[in-house]
Structures are given as structure tokens and as C-alpha cells.
Amino acid sequence: MALPVSALLALVVLCSSPACSLGCDLPLSHGKWEIFTLLAQMERISILSCLKDRTYFGFPQILVGGHQVDRTQATAAIHETLQQIFILFSTRGSSVARNETLLEKFLQELHQRLDGLETCLGKEKEVEPSPPGSENPRLAVKSYFQRISLYLKEKKYSRCAWEIVRVEVRRCLLIINNLSGKLRKSGRH
């Protein structure tokens, strides 16, 4: 039986998870792809029916390039990203367009990743402040998720709004996965 395109994409992109590629020994429950599989399974309506609701959330560009943050800042920003995703999907309106069982499993996976990253952050040196005039990656991530939360509130947590956010969160996870891959290749500390 052939895998769906979304599952194949997840397998290709996730050959290394964000946490694992940072050089930390992180506990992963069922496998590296579980979090993406669960997120893909949460699709309840076609994204095509929600195109009118699309918006640009402005993912922090400092994390897209990866060349402007050191390993510790990147680890902290990835932790913040996963934490914000956890908070977002734990909100009262998150179950509107979601299967409760899938949502609980997704949150459990996020929680496990967060625990692993907290261990990793504990091993790293203290997160150094960003140089003057540069963007703080962790604060940039918080602002990004505030925009997403505001969007959901403005859209009254509609099914389409949640579908747009689900797709954005997937994009966000792919970006931080790419960042961690760049850090691993560069060997920065």
C-alpha cells in the first residue's frame, strides 16, 4: 500500500528531528515522525476550502537563515517554538476542528520533546543575550505565536482558522527542523 504524499513528505523532511539534530539525547516515544503524523491526521477540512482565510504570520527570519544564531540560542528558540505550539493547541478552542484523541497524543508528543529539550538546555551553557541591535530569537518566536493566537481569536476559532494554523505549525516545524540540520552540519557550539 502506498503512503500518502503528506506522509512521504514527513518521512523525507524528518529523517532527523529538530531535537535529535542538536546533539542531545532526547527521548522520542514512537519514533521521530509521530508528531508530524499526528499533525497531518488532524486535518478535518480541506485547506482548499479555507484559502480565503490565509494570512502571513511572519515566521522569525532570524531562525530561517540559521547563520545568525548560535547553538544555544537555536536550542532555546526551538524549545520556545515547541512550548508555544503546546500552549496554542492546549487552548479552549483548539478542539473545535480536531479529534480529541489525536490532539491528546499530539500534546503528549510535544511534552516529551519539551522535556528532552529542557534536559538539553540544562547541559548547554546559559543562553547568552543577543548582541545589541539584533533580534532575540526566543522573543521573536513569542511574537510570532502571539500573532497566530490573535488571528485565531479574530476568526473566532473557526474550523478554517484552525486549518490555516495547522498548516502554519507544520511549516514552522519544518523550518526549525531545517535550522537544526544547518546547526548540525556547521558544528557550531
C-alpha positions in Angstrom: 0.0 0.0 0.0 1.4 3.4 -1.0 1.9 6.1 1.6 0.0 9.4 1.2 2.1 12.3 -0.2 2.0 14.1 3.2 3.4 11.0 5.0 6.2 10.7 2.4 7.0 14.4 2.8 7.2 14.0 6.5 9.5 11.0 6.2 11.8 12.8 3.8 11.9 16.0 5.8 12.1 14.4 9.2 15.0 12.0 8.8 16.3 14.0 11.7 14.1 15.6 14.3 14.8 19.1 15.5 15.8 17.9 18.9 17.9 15.0 17.8 20.0 17.0 15.4 21.1 19.3 18.1 23.3 16.6 19.5 21.2 16.0 22.6 19.9 12.6 23.7 16.2 13.2 23.6 13.5 10.7 24.5 11.3 10.1 21.5 8.4 7.9 22.1 7.1 6.0 19.0 9.6 7.5 16.6 10.8 10.7 15.1 7.8 11.2 12.8 5.0 10.7 15.3 4.5 14.4 15.9 4.1 15.2 12.1 1.9 12.2 11.5 -0.4 13.3 14.3 -0.5 16.8 13.0 -1.3 15.6 9.5 -4.1 13.4 10.8 -5.7 16.4 12.5 -6.7 17.7 9.1 -10.5 17.9 9.3 -11.4 20.0 6.3 -9.6 20.7 3.0 -7.2 23.6 3.1 -8.5 24.5 -0.4 -11.9 25.5 1.2 -10.1 27.8 3.5 -7.9 29.8 1.1 -9.8 33.0 1.7 -8.7 32.8 5.4 -4.9 32.6 4.6 -2.7 35.1 6.2 1.0 35.8 6.7 2.2 35.2 10.2 5.8 36.2 9.7 7.9 33.4 11.0 11.1 35.0 12.6 13.6 35.4 9.8 16.5 35.1 12.3 15.7 31.4 12.5 15.2 30.8 8.8 18.8 31.6 7.9 20.3 29.9 10.9 23.6 31.7 10.4 22.8 34.5 12.9 22.1 32.3 16.0 24.5 30.1 17.9 23.7 26.5 19.0 22.4 27.5 22.5 20.2 30.3 21.2 18.8 28.0 18.5 18.1 25.3 21.1 16.3 27.8 23.3 14.3 29.1 20.3 13.3 25.6 19.2 12.3 24.9 22.8 10.2 28.1 22.8 8.6 27.1 19.5 7.6 23.7 20.8 6.3 25.3 24.0 4.3 27.9 22.1 2.8 25.1 19.9 1.9 23.2 23.0 0.2 26.3 24.5 -1.6 27.0 21.2 -3.1 23.5 20.9 -4.0 23.5 24.6 -6.3 26.5 24.3 -10.0 26.1 24.8 -10.8 26.5 21.1 -8.3 24.0 19.8 -10.6 21.1 19.8 -13.2 22.7 17.5 -11.9 21.1 14.4 -9.9 18.3 16.0 -10.2 14.7 17.1 -9.7 14.8 20.9 -7.6 11.5 20.9 -5.3 12.8 18.2 -5.0 16.1 20.0 -4.1 14.4 23.3 -1.4 12.3 21.5 0.0 15.3 19.8 0.2 17.2 23.1 1.9 14.2 24.7 4.5 14.1 21.9 5.2 17.8 22.2 5.5 17.4 26.0 8.1 14.6 25.6 10.1 16.8 23.1 9.9 19.7 25.5 11.2 17.5 28.4 14.1 16.4 26.2 15.0 19.9 25.2 14.8 21.1 28.8 17.4 18.4 29.6 19.4 19.6 26.6 19.2 23.2 27.6 20.3 22.3 31.1 23.5 20.7 29.6 24.2 23.8 27.5 25.7 26.9 28.9 23.4 29.8 29.9 21.7 31.3 26.9 23.7 34.4 26.1 21.8 37.6 25.2 21.7 38.6 21.6 24.2 41.3 20.6 22.8 44.9 20.7 20.8 45.7 17.6 20.0 42.1 16.8 16.7 40.2 17.2 16.3 37.9 20.2 15.3 34.6 18.7 13.2 33.5 21.7 11.3 36.8 21.8 10.8 36.7 18.1 9.2 33.2 18.4 6.9 34.5 21.2 5.8 37.4 19.0 5.1 35.1 16.1 2.8 32.9 18.2 1.1 35.9 19.6 0.1 36.9 16.0 -1.2 33.4 15.5 -3.2 33.5 18.7 -4.7 36.9 17.7 -5.6 35.5 14.3 -7.5 32.6 15.9 -9.3 34.9 18.2 -10.2 37.3 15.4 -11.6 34.4 13.4 -13.5 33.1 16.4 -11.5 29.8 16.4 -13.3 28.7 13.2 -12.5 25.4 11.6 -10.9 27.2 8.7 -8.8 29.3 11.0 -7.6 26.2 12.8 -6.8 24.5 9.5 -4.7 27.5 8.4 -2.9 27.4 11.8 -2.4 23.6 11.5 -0.7 24.1 8.1 1.4 27.0 9.5 2.5 24.9 12.5 3.6 22.2 10.1 5.6 24.8 8.2 7.0 26.1 11.4 8.2 22.6 12.5 9.8 22.1 9.1 11.7 25.4 9.4 13.0 24.6 12.9 14.0 21.1 11.6 15.9 22.8 8.8 17.6 25.1 11.3 18.7 22.3 13.5 20.1 20.5 10.4 22.1 23.5 9.5 23.5 23.8 13.0 24.4 20.1 13.0 26.3 20.5 9.7 28.1 23.6 10.7 29.2 22.1 14.1 28.6 25.4 15.9 28.7 25.5 19.7 
